[in-house]
Amino acid sequence: MFFLGDRDGLAFRLFSYFAVILSLIMILQNIAEVALVKTLLHVPKKIQAEMLELADQAEVMIREGDMDELADWERGQHYYLFVLDKERHTISGRQMHPHFEFKLNFIRDLDTTFENQVNQPVIAIPLSTGHDLVIQFPHEYHPARYFPYYFMLIQVVIAILILSVFSLLLARYLQRPLNKLQDASYRLAEGDFSVRVSHEVGDSVTELGRLANSFDHMTQRIHGLAEKQKRLIRDVSHELRTPLARHNLALHLLRRRLPEESQPLLDRLERESDEMNELVTEILEYSQLENASYSVNLVPIQLETVCHHLILEMQGNLIHEQVFECDLNNSALMAMADNRLLLRVIKNLLGNAVKYAGRQAVISLSVCNANGWVQLVIEDNGAGIPEQHLNQIFDPFTRLEMARDKQSGGYGLGLAIVKESMSIMKGHVVASNRAEGGLRICLLFPMA
């Protein structure tokens, strides 16, 4: 079987399975046909009863001794029959067909077993008068007449049964490792780099074992690349702190020496330096959250109190005709959250709404019970976000150049920090567009 590969290969396994299936189909078909022949190749009970009734009638006529009436009786039956003496001569005087006379050499009993081909055997029934009633069995009553249909039905039923059983077993045999690979792929997509499947799939099938090993190797490579990327961002951010600190010190010293007309240029340089420091701070915070190195402290917190405090604090950030609206009357609801992360999450979302919702935006906050979760909703009546970009806004360094453009500020890390913070606090964040316009962010916290 060299052309099928090694014995543990998929081609050899499939060939072996189908060979077994074919052999079983042939064996079971032969067994079923033999059983069918033994069961059905007999004179049907109804025909046996009719023949025995004819034998009783023949005995009555023989006792009466009227051979002409016996001959008329023989002609009147729908069976071709004769009453014979010991020498196999007709006692009624009727002429016998030569072919029928020849078949008397192969005469059979009433309980005989027929062949599996349609024929017209001659059956003899002994009479109490010492004679024999011989009847030619009609071919239209022969049980083998339907055997081609029976055999075809047997073949179809056995083939369907065996193929169904083996297909189920084969599907489970192949589906199990494929399901493990699918589950591992999903876990890998969710960021679980510890997933390994080679020991679960095993090496019973060479191709699947190689695929599992390749998957594990891919997982290790992706994990290594992701770790290198995180380490690079963290290290670069740390390294930027020192030159930025020197830059700020130089600007401070330079301010004392430059004339008054050069001060606006120094102001601009300080703003750029502050933005760079803010960016480095956000990168470091996001890296800390993403690497699960943040020490979370979940305690019961009343969200209404936190929201009221932040709204009062951020009133000065509103521009033009922007207003805050609050529906914070569920004072009994307590959420499990980390105080510092909670403040950062709500402040990021309110800051985004102030920056991007428009000059006449109405920014509303509400707290409610949502199927066992404490839900905090922050929404605005701005332009919203295109549906195709909703799933991207929580990715790091994502900035949409549409209604929410770069000129508004931000580095694309605020919502990424929101998502990571909610995940650490065992909560969820969902973004959607309001039917009447604007963006809605739902924060779901475990209930205390």
C-alpha positions in Angstrom: 0.0 0.0 0.0 3.0 2.3 -0.6 0.9 4.7 -2.8 -1.4 5.5 0.2 1.5 6.8 2.4 2.3 5.7 5.9 -0.1 3.6 8.0 -1.0 6.6 10.2 -1.7 8.8 7.3 -5.2 10.0 6.5 -5.3 8.4 3.0 -4.4 4.9 4.5 -7.0 5.4 7.2 -9.8 6.4 4.8 -8.9 3.5 2.4 -9.0 1.0 5.3 -12.3 2.3 6.6 -14.0 2.2 3.2 -12.5 -1.3 2.6 -14.1 -2.4 5.8 -17.4 -0.8 4.8 -17.4 -2.5 1.5 -16.6 -5.9 3.0 -19.3 -5.5 5.6 -21.9 -4.5 3.0 -21.1 -7.6 0.9 -21.1 -10.0 3.9 -24.4 -8.6 5.4 -26.0 -8.6 1.9 -25.2 -12.3 1.5 -26.4 -13.1 5.0 -29.6 -11.2 4.4 -30.2 -12.9 1.0 -29.7 -16.4 2.5 -32.1 -15.5 5.4 -34.6 -14.2 2.9 -34.4 -17.4 0.8 -34.9 -19.6 3.8 -37.8 -17.5 5.1 -39.8 -16.9 1.9 -39.0 -19.7 -0.6 -41.9 -22.0 0.5 -45.4 -22.6 -0.7 -47.4 -19.7 0.8 -49.8 -20.8 3.5 -52.8 -19.6 1.6 -51.8 -21.7 -1.4 -51.1 -24.7 0.8 -54.6 -24.5 2.2 -56.1 -24.3 -1.3 -54.1 -27.4 -2.4 -55.2 -29.4 0.6 -58.8 -28.4 -0.1 -58.4 -29.7 -3.7 -56.9 -33.0 -2.3 -60.0 -33.5 -0.1 -62.3 -32.8 -3.1 -60.3 -35.3 -5.2 -60.6 -38.0 -2.6 -64.4 -37.5 -2.5 -64.7 -37.9 -6.3 -62.4 -41.0 -6.3 -64.6 -42.7 -3.8 -67.7 -41.9 -5.9 -66.0 -43.7 -8.8 -67.1 -41.3 -11.6 -63.9 -40.7 -13.6 -65.6 -38.5 -16.2 -66.7 -36.2 -13.4 -63.2 -36.3 -12.0 -61.8 -35.3 -15.4 -64.2 -32.4 -15.6 -63.3 -31.4 -12.1 -59.5 -31.4 -13.0 -60.2 -29.2 -16.1 -62.2 -26.7 -14.1 -59.5 -25.8 -11.6 -57.2 -22.8 -12.1 -54.3 -25.1 -11.3 -52.9 -27.5 -13.8 -53.4 -30.8 -11.9 -53.9 -34.5 -12.2 -54.8 -37.5 -9.9 -52.2 -40.2 -10.5 -51.9 -43.8 -9.5 -48.8 -45.6 -8.2 -47.4 -45.9 -11.8 -48.0 -42.1 -12.3 -50.8 -42.6 -14.8 -53.8 -40.4 -14.8 -56.9 -42.2 -13.4 -59.3 -39.8 -15.1 -58.1 -40.5 -18.6 -57.1 -36.9 -19.4 -54.1 -36.3 -21.7 -51.0 -35.0 -19.9 -48.7 -32.5 -21.5 -45.3 -34.0 -22.2 -43.4 -31.3 -20.4 -45.6 -31.9 -17.3 -45.0 -35.6 -17.6 -41.2 -34.9 -17.7 -41.4 -32.8 -14.6 -42.9 -35.7 -12.7 -39.3 -36.9 -12.4 -38.7 -33.9 -10.1 -41.8 -34.0 -8.1 -41.8 -32.2 -4.7 -43.6 -32.3 -1.4 -46.0 -29.6 -0.2 -43.4 -28.3 2.3 -40.6 -28.1 -0.3 -38.1 -25.2 -0.5 -38.1 -23.5 -3.9 -35.1 -22.1 -5.8 -34.5 -18.4 -5.9 -35.5 -18.3 -9.5 -39.1 -18.3 -10.8 -40.3 -21.7 -12.1 -43.3 -24.0 -12.0 -42.4 -27.0 -9.9 -44.8 -30.0 -9.6 -46.1 -30.6 -6.1 -47.5 -34.0 -5.0 -50.1 -34.4 -2.2 -50.7 -38.0 -1.1 -54.4 -39.0 -0.9 -55.9 -41.4 1.6 -57.1 -43.5 -1.4 -53.5 -44.4 -2.3 -53.3 -41.9 -5.2 -51.4 -38.7 -5.5 -52.7 -35.3 -6.5 -50.0 -33.6 -8.5 -50.3 -29.8 -9.0 -48.2 -27.5 -11.1 -47.3 -24.5 -9.0 -48.3 -21.3 -10.9 -45.4 -19.0 -11.6 -47.4 -15.9 -10.6 -47.5 -17.2 -7.0 -43.8 -18.0 -6.8 -42.2 -16.0 -4.0 -39.0 -15.5 -5.9 -41.0 -13.3 -8.3 -40.3 -10.3 -6.0 -36.8 -11.3 -5.0 -35.0 -8.7 -7.4 -36.9 -6.0 -5.6 -36.2 -7.5 -2.2 -32.5 -7.8 -2.9 -32.3 -4.3 -4.2 -34.1 -3.0 -1.1 -31.7 -5.1 1.1 -28.7 -3.6 -0.6 -30.0 -0.1 -0.2 -30.9 -0.5 3.4 -27.7 -2.2 4.4 -25.6 0.3 2.5 -27.4 3.3 4.1 -27.2 1.7 7.5 -23.5 0.9 7.4 -22.5 4.1 5.6 -24.5 6.1 8.2 -22.8 4.4 11.1 -19.3 4.6 9.6 -19.9 8.2 8.5 -20.8 9.1 12.0 -17.8 7.4 13.5 -15.5 8.8 10.8 -16.9 12.3 11.3 -16.4 12.1 15.1 -12.9 10.7 14.5 -12.0 13.6 12.3 -14.3 16.3 13.8 -12.9 16.0 17.3 -9.4 17.2 16.5 -10.9 19.8 14.1 -13.1 21.1 16.9 -10.1 21.3 19.2 -8.2 23.3 16.5 -11.2 25.6 16.0 -11.6 26.2 19.8 -7.9 26.9 20.1 -8.0 29.3 17.1 -10.8 31.2 18.9 -8.9 31.4 22.1 -5.8 32.5 20.3 -7.8 35.3 18.6 -9.0 36.4 22.0 -5.4 36.8 23.1 -4.8 33.5 25.0 -1.3 32.6 23.9 -1.0 29.7 26.3 -3.2 27.5 24.2 -1.6 24.3 22.9 -3.3 21.6 20.9 -0.7 19.0 19.9 -1.1 17.0 23.1 -4.9 17.1 22.7 -5.0 16.1 19.0 -2.3 13.5 19.4 -0.6 11.8 16.5 -3.1 9.1 15.6 -3.5 10.8 12.2 -0.2 12.1 10.7 -1.7 15.0 8.9 -3.7 16.2 11.9 -0.7 15.8 14.2 1.4 17.9 11.9 -1.3 20.6 11.7 -1.5 20.7 15.5 2.3 21.0 15.8 2.2 23.8 13.2 -0.5 25.5 15.1 1.4 25.4 18.3 4.5 26.7 16.6 2.5 29.5 15.1 1.1 30.3 18.6 4.6 30.5 20.0 5.8 32.8 17.2 2.8 35.1 17.5 3.2 35.2 21.3 6.9 36.0 20.9 6.2 38.8 18.4 3.4 40.3 20.5 5.7 40.3 23.6 8.5 41.9 21.6 6.1 44.6 20.4 4.8 45.3 23.9 8.3 45.4 25.3 9.4 47.8 22.5 6.5 50.2 23.2 7.2 50.0 26.9 10.9 50.5 26.6 10.7 53.3 24.1 8.1 55.0 26.3 10.4 54.7 29.3 13.4 55.9 27.4 11.5 59.0 26.1 10.9 60.2 29.7 14.5 61.2 30.2 15.0 63.4 27.1 11.6 64.9 27.6 12.5 65.8 31.2 15.7 67.4 29.9 13.7 69.2 27.2 11.4 70.7 29.8 14.3 71.8 31.9 16.0 73.4 28.9 12.8 75.3 28.0 12.4 76.5 31.6 16.0 77.9 31.6 15.6 79.3 28.2 12.5 81.2 29.1 14.5 83.4 31.5 17.1 84.4 28.8 14.9 85.0 25.8 13.3 88.4 25.2 9.5 88.9 25.6 8.8 88.7 21.8 10.1 85.1 21.8 7.9 83.9 24.6 5.0 82.7 22.3 7.4 80.4 20.6 8.4 78.9 24.0 4.8 78.5 24.9 4.2 76.5 21.8 7.2 74.3 22.5 6.0 73.7 26.0 2.5 72.6 24.7 4.1 70.2 22.3 6.3 68.8 25.2 3.2 68.4 27.4 1.4 66.5 24.7 4.4 64.3 24.2 4.5 63.6 28.0 0.7 62.9 28.0 1.2 60.4 25.1 4.0 58.6 26.9 1.9 58.4 30.0 -1.0 56.9 28.2 1.2 54.4 26.4 2.7 53.3 29.7 -0.7 53.0 31.3 -2.1 51.0 28.4 0.9 48.7 28.4 0.5 48.1 32.1 -3.2 47.3 31.7 -2.6 45.1 28.6 0.1 43.1 30.3 -2.2 42.5 33.4 0.5 44.0 35.6 -2.0 46.4 37.2 -3.0 45.5 40.8 -6.8 45.8 40.7 -8.8 46.4 43.8 -12.5 45.7 43.3 -14.7 47.2 45.9 -18.4 48.1 46.0 -18.8 51.6 44.5 -21.9 53.8 44.1 -21.7 54.9 40.5 -24.0 57.9 41.0 -21.6 59.5 43.4 -18.6 59.1 41.1 -20.6 60.4 38.1 -21.8 63.5 40.0 -18.3 64.2 41.2 -16.8 64.0 37.7 -19.5 66.0 36.1 -18.9 68.9 38.5 -15.2 68.5 37.9 -15.5 68.6 34.1 -18.1 71.4 33.8 -15.2 73.7 33.0 -14.2 71.6 30.0 -17.6 72.1 28.2 -17.4 74.3 25.1 -19.9 76.7 23.7 -23.5 75.3 24.3 -22.6 71.8 25.5 -24.5 70.5 28.5 -24.5 67.5 30.8 -27.8 65.6 31.5 -28.0 63.1 34.3 -30.4 60.3 35.2 -28.7 59.1 38.3 -31.5 58.2 40.7 -30.6 54.5 41.3 -28.7 55.2 44.4 -29.2 51.6 45.7 -27.2 50.1 42.9 -23.6 49.2 43.9 -21.0 48.1 41.3 -17.8 46.1 41.9 -15.0 48.3 40.4 -11.6 49.7 41.0 -11.9 53.3 42.1 -8.9 54.6 40.1 -9.8 52.7 36.9 -13.4 53.7 37.2 -12.5 57.4 37.4 -10.2 57.0 34.4 -12.8 55.2 32.3 -15.6 57.7 32.9 -13.3 60.6 32.5 -12.0 59.3 29.2 -15.6 58.8 27.8 -16.8 62.2 29.0 -13.7 63.8 27.5 -14.2 62.1 24.2 -17.9 63.2 24.1 -16.8 66.8 24.9 -14.2 66.8 22.1 -16.1 65.0 19.4 -19.9 65.4 19.9 -20.1 69.0 18.6 -20.5 72.4 20.0 -24.2 72.0 20.9 -23.9 68.5 22.2 -26.1 67.1 25.0 -24.1 64.5 26.9 -26.2 62.3 29.1 -25.4 59.8 31.8 -27.7 57.2 33.3 -27.4 54.2 35.6 -29.7 51.2 35.7 -29.9 47.5 36.4 -29.4 45.4 33.2 -30.0 41.6 33.9 -27.8 41.4 37.0 -25.3 44.0 35.8 -24.9 47.6 36.8 -25.1 49.5 33.5 -23.7 53.0 33.1 -24.6 54.6 29.8 -22.8 57.7 28.4 -24.3 59.0 25.2 -24.4 62.1 23.1 -26.4 63.5 20.2 -23.5 64.1 17.9 -22.7 62.6 14.5 -22.0 59.2 15.8 -19.6 56.7 14.2 -20.0 54.8 10.9 -21.2 51.3 11.6 -18.2 49.7 9.8 -15.9 51.4 12.3 -17.7 50.7 15.5 -15.7 47.5 16.2 -12.4 49.4 15.7 -12.7 52.3 18.1 -11.5 50.2 21.1 -8.3 49.2 19.2 -5.1 51.1 20.3 -4.0 54.1 18.2 -7.3 54.1 16.2 -8.4 57.6 15.2 -11.2 58.1 12.7 -10.7 61.0 10.3 -14.3 61.9 9.9 -16.5 63.7 12.4 -14.0 62.8 15.0 -10.8 64.2 13.4 -7.2 64.6 14.5 -7.6 68.3 15.1 -9.7 67.6 18.1 -6.7 66.0 19.9 -6.2 62.5 21.3 -3.9 59.7 20.4 -6.2 56.8 19.9 -5.5 55.3 23.3 -8.4 56.6 25.4 -11.0 54.0 24.3 -8.4 51.2 24.3 -7.6 52.0 27.9 -11.4 52.0 28.6 -11.7 48.5 27.1 -8.7 47.1 29.0 -9.8 48.7 32.2 -13.3 47.2 31.9 -11.8 43.8 31.2 -9.6 43.9 34.3 -12.6 44.9 36.4 -14.5 41.8 34.9 -16.9 44.1 33.1 -17.8 44.8 29.5 -18.0 47.9 27.2 -20.3 48.1 24.2 -20.5 50.9 21.6 -23.5 51.6 19.4 -25.1 54.4 17.4 -28.3 55.9 18.7 -31.3 55.7 16.4 -31.8 59.4 16.7 -28.1 60.2 16.1 -25.1 60.2 18.3 -22.9 57.6 20.0 -23.9 55.4 23.0 -21.3 53.7 25.2 -22.6 51.1 27.7 -20.4 50.1 30.6 -21.5 46.9 32.4 -20.1 46.3 35.9 -20.6 43.3 38.1 -23.2 44.0 40.7 -22.0 44.1 44.3 
